Amino acid sequence: MMPLKELGFRLLSAPYELVFKEKMGTEARKLILGTSYVGIGTMFGALLALTFSILGARILGPGNFGNLGLVTTVGAILTISMQVSLTPMIKYGSEAQDHFARASIISTSYVLIALLTAVSTCAYVLFSAPLSYVFGVPAELFFFALFFAVTSTFFQLTLNSLRILLKMRAYALLTAAQSVVLLAAFLTFISKDMKSWESAAYSYYLSYAVIGFILVIYLKDYMKLRFDRSWAKKVMHYSLLALPGAVAGIFMGVDRILINKFMTTADVGIYNAYFLPSITVAFMLWTVINAAFFPYASKSDDKSAILRHASKAAPYLAASLTPLVLLFEWIIFFLYGRQYPFSWEIALFFAIAATMSFFYLALSWLMASEGTRGAKVNTLSSIIGLIALIGLDVVLIPLIGILGAAITLVFAYLIAALYLLSKRRVLSANQPPLTVTQSK
């Protein structure tokens, strides 16, 4: 009997050859194998996370669901200063050739991120009053968002260490486990008649903390708290170059805050209801691919070749992703219930925005794999996208509401992606190339 792995490669070889006009090589097999492990875990986890979102939307209602959306949005913004060294940790750790170098990079990055998290938390607590005003949220919600930022940073730091070590099975398993804990905790709170956005936030905290501590035990051999000054300098140099882009990229979620200012918290909940089965699905799809893609691209000497191969698949992806996301939105809104009105027009623009966001993420992470040169380009693209988003949102949200926010997302991601494409010469094209495939 043919092994399941080999059967999978044979099933994928036909569409692969149709798109890329060449046979599937060894490097492509490695990339697909790593992606498949993450895909299985992420799909299972995504189903549970989606169940959590649907239950949350139905039980909490648009108003409280909107509050939960603000917690995650403001929390994501607060993580900027905490997680700024995460990407260079993955990049340089993936490039390292021996165990000692990887351990040194991981442990040095852990110390840096722990310090950044502690300093950031103190600053956010000290300036909580003005920051709450700027974000347009109550002080209580701001502190919920801050705790969300701290716990998610702990989870992301430990989880992404597995990508450096190419432990994709463990990465997939623990990604799914986080969703298991999230849903189980929320169902427990509901069974105790604790039906509030606070209980949903507590579920996030618990899931991040539990899996994070499991990972600390799993990664104990790499957590010796060594601090290498040369690696720290290199990681911080990349971080400082990428920081403005990270700020702008995370602030792409400022649309919820603007909706809360121009409209109501319930409208934030409805916007969030569209966002989850569209943009979030695109992000999850890219997360599956990027788990193996970014370490691979970081090692590659010919990133231009990766872009050329990816460009061949882009039309097929665009033609399939947009209608699939649109259909998925309709199904999810049916499950949400009647309190969430569905509009095909709004859903279509969210589906297009989801496709644009996927392409933007692909280009952005490929550029990030280039090192400091790519970080500079990413920074400018994020700033350009943010300017487009805020400028259009301020005009369109007061005029046409959530539809305006959806249209804005399309143009913001499109403009940022086009800028990245215009700077594709930054990508290395060294010889001999390390391509994704082998020629016939």
N, C-alpha and C positions, 0 to 999 in steps of 0.2 A: 504493500500500500504506500502511496506517495505521501511523504511527510506534509503536515498542514502548512508549514512555512513555505515549502517549495511550491505547493499548490497555489498559495496566495501570490507568490512571485509570478507564476505562469499566467494567472488570471489578470494580473496588472500589466504584464508585458505587452499585450496587444494594444490597449489604449495608450500606453507609454510610447510605443513605437509610432503610433498614429500621430501623436502630438509632436514628439521630438525628432521624428524621422531617423531614429537610430536605436540600436539595441540597448537594453538596460545593462549598465555596467556594474562593477563591484561597488563603487562609491554610491551609486543610486540605490543599490540594494541595502547598504548600511543605513542610508538616510531614511528609506522607506521602513526598514525594520524598527529603527528607533522611534519613528513617527507612529507606527502601528501600535507599539506598546502604550505610548502616551494617549493615542486615540481611543483605545479600548477603555482605559481608566477615565479619561476625560468625558467620554460619551456617557458612561455609567454615572459619573459624578454630575454631569450636566443635567441628566434626567432627574436626579434627586434635587439639585439646585433649582431646576425649573419647577418641580413640585412644591418646593419651599416658596418660590415666588408666586405661584398661582394661589396657593393657600393663603399666603400673606396678603395678596391683593384682594381676595374674596373676603377674608375674615376682618382685615383691618379697614377696608374701604379706601377710597381715593385719598382722603385727608391724611390718615395715619400712614398709608402706604407712601404718600408724598413725603412725610416726615422721615421715614426710613430711607427714602431716596436721597434726602438732604444729608442724612448722617453719612451715608456711603460716599456722596459727592464731596462734602467738606472734608471727610476723613481722607479721601484720596488726595486732596490738595495738601493736607497737612503731612502726608507721607513724603512729599517731595524732598524736604531737607533730610529726612531719615533714610531714604532708600537711594540717595544720589550715587552711592558707591557700589550699588548692586550690579549694574551693567558692566562696569570695568572688572569687577570680581569675576563675572562669568567669562568675559572675553579673555583676560589674561590667564585665568585658571585653565580655560580650555586649550590655550596655546602651549601651556607648560608641558614639558616632555617627561618629567619624572615625578615620583610621589612626593619627594621632599619639597620641590618647588610649588606643587599644587597645595600641599598642606600649609606652606608658608603664606601663600596668597590668600587662601581661605581664612586662616586664623588672623592675619593682618586685617583683612576686610571686616571680619567679625568685630574686632576691637574698634575699628573706625566707625562702623555703623552703630555699635552700641553707644559710643561717645556722642555721635551725631543725634541719635534718638534721645539720649538723656538731656543734652543741651537744648534740643528743639522742644521737648516736652516742657522743660522749665520756662522757656521763652513764651510758649503758647499759653501756659497757665498764667504767667505774669501779665500778658497782654490779652487775656481772654475777653475782657469787656469791649475794647475797640475792635477786636477781630470778629466777635459775635455781631457787632453792628455792621461791619463791612460785608460779612456774608449774609446779613439779613436773617439771622436765626436766633432763637432764644439762647441764653447762657447754658441752660441744661442740655439742649441739643448739641451745642458746641463741644461740651465735655464728653458727651457720648461719641461724637465724631473723633475727638482726640484719642480716646481709648481704642476706637476702631483702628486708627492710624498706627498706634503702638503695637497692637496685637497682630495686625496684618503685616507689619514690617518684620516682626519676629517669625511669622509663618513663611513669608516670601524669602527671607534670608536663608533659613534652614532648608526649605524645599528646593531652592535654586542651586544649592550646593550640590545636589544630586546630578544636575545637568553637567556640571564641570567634571564629575567623576564618571559620566556616561552611564549612570545607574538608572536607566529608563524604566525598567520594570518597577523599581521602588518608587520612582517619581510618579508613575501612573497609579500605583496602588494607593499611595498616600494622598494624591490629588482627589481620588475617589473617596477615600476615608474622611477627608475634610467635609465633603458634602453629606456623608452619612451622619457624622456628628452634628452638622448644622441642622439637618432635617429632624433628627431624633431629639435634639434639644428643643426645637421649636414645638414639636408635637407634645413633648412633655409639658412645656409651659401652657399650651392650649388645654391639655387635659386637666391642668390645675386652674383653669379659667383665667389665665393671665394673657388675655387677648389684647395686646398693645404693641406699638412700634418698639417700645423699650424691650419687650421680651424677644422680639426678632433681633434687635441689636445684641442682646445678651447671647443669643444663639450663635451669632458671628464670633463674638469674643471667645466663647467656649470652644468652638470648632478650631479656630486658629491656635489657641493656647494648647489644646490637647495634642494636636498633630505636631505642633512645634516642639513640644517636650519629647514626644516620641522620636523626632528627628535628631534632637540633641543627643539622645542616647545612641541612636544609630550612627551618628557622625562623630562619636567621642574621640576617635583616633585622629581626626582633623581639627579638633578644638583644643589645642594645647596652649592657646593664648600667646603664641609666639608673635612678636611684633617686629617685622622687618622694615626698617626705615626706607630702604630703596624701593621696595614694593609699595609702601604707604605713599611715598612721593609720586610714584607712577599712577597709582589708583586715584589719588586726589587730583592730580593734574588732569586726568581724563574727566573726573567728576566735575571739576570747576568749569571745564569747557562745555560739558553736557548740561550743567545746571540750568542755564537760561532756557534751553530747549525742553528740559524736563518740566520746568515751571509752566511754560507755554503749553506743552502737551497735556499735562494734567488739567490745566485751566480750560481745556477744550470742553470739560464738563461743566463750565460755568453757565451753560444754558439753563440748567435747573434753577440756579440761583436767580437768573434773570427772569425766568417764568414766575418764580416765587415773588419777585418784586413787582412785575407788571400785571400778574394775574393772581392766582390763589394757590394755596398748598395742595388743594384737590387737583388742580390742573397739573401740578408737578407729579402727582400720583398717576394721572392719565398719561402724561408724557413718558414717565417711567415704564408704564405698561406697554407702550410702543417700543421703547428703547431695549427692553430686555429680550424680546424675541427677534430683534433685528441686529442692532449694533453689538449687543452683548454676545449674540450667537456668532457673529463675524469675529469678534475678539477671541472667543473660545476656539473657533476653528483655527485661527492663526496661532493661538497658544499651543495647540496640538502640534502643528508643523514646526513652530519656532523652538520648541523644547529640544529638538535634534538639529534644527537648521542653524541656529545662531552659533553653537559650538563648532559645527561643521564649517560654516562660512568664516569663522574667526581663524581656523586653521588653514583655509584655502589660500593659495598664492595667486589665484586668478579669479577675483570676484566679478570681473566683467563677464566672464564666461557663465557664471551663475545667473547674472542678470539676463543674458541672451537666452539661456534655456528657459528661465521663468517667463520671459516675454512670449514664448511660443504657447505657453499654457494659458496666458491671461485672457484671450478671447473666449476660450471654452469655459473658463471659470466665470467670467462675467455673464455669459449667456445662460448659465445654469443657476448661479447663486442668487441673482435678483428675484426670479420667479419663485424659487424655493423658499426664500425668506418671506416673500409676500404671502405665500400660502401658509407658512408657519405662523405668521402674525394673525391671520384670520382664525386659525385653529385655536391659538392661545387666547384670543379675545373671547371666543366662544366659551372657553373654560373659565375665564375671569368672571363671567356673569353680566347681567344687564346693567349694573352700575358703572360699567366701563363702555361708553359708546364707541363703535368702530366706524372708521372712515377709510374707504379704499384709497382715496386721494392721499391722505396722510400716510397710510401704510405703504403706498408705492414709493413715496419719497424716502421713507425710512429704509425700505428695501434697497433702493439705489444708494443711499448713504452707507448702508452696511457693506455693500460691494466696494464702494470708494474707500471706506475705512480699512478693508482687508488689503487692498493694493497699497495704500499708504503705509500700513504697518509693515508689509513685506519689504518695501523700498527702504523704510526707515531702519529696520533691523539689519538689512544688508549693508546700509551705509554705516551703521554703528559698528559692524564687524571690521571696518577699515581702520578703526583706531581713532586717534585724535582728529585727523583730517575729516573723517566721517562725522565725528561728534559735532564739529563746527557747522557742517552742512545741515545736520539734523536740527541743531539749535535754530538756525535761520528758518528752516522749513516750518518748525513748530510755531515760531513767532509770527510768521506770515499767516499760517492757518488760524492762529488765535485772533489776530487782527481782523481777518475776514469774518470769523465767527461772531465776535463781539459787535463789529460794525453792522453786519446784516441782522443779527438778533435784535439789536436796539431799534432797528427800523421795522423789521417784519413781525416781531412778536406782538407789539401793540396794535398792528394792523390786522393780522390774520391768525394770531394765537399760535397754537401748537404746530399748525401747518407751516408757519413761518420759521419755526425752530427746526423742523425737518428739512425744509429747503436750504436753510443755512448750513446744516450739517453736510449736505451734498457738496456745496460749493467750497466749504472750508477744507474738507478732505481732498477734494479734487485739486484745488489750488496748491495745497501743500505737497501733494504727490507730483504734480507737474513741475514744481520747483526742484524736487529731488531728482526727477528724470533729467532736468536741464543740467544737473551737476554730476551726471553719471561718469564723467571722465575722472572724477576723484577716485573711483574704484580701481584697485590695482589690477594689472594684466601682466603679471610676471611670467617668465618662461623658465622651465617648462610648466605649462598650465596644469592645475589640479581641477579637472572638470568633473561634472556630475555624472557624465556618461562616457562610454567608450564607443568609438566609431565602429561601423560595420566592417 
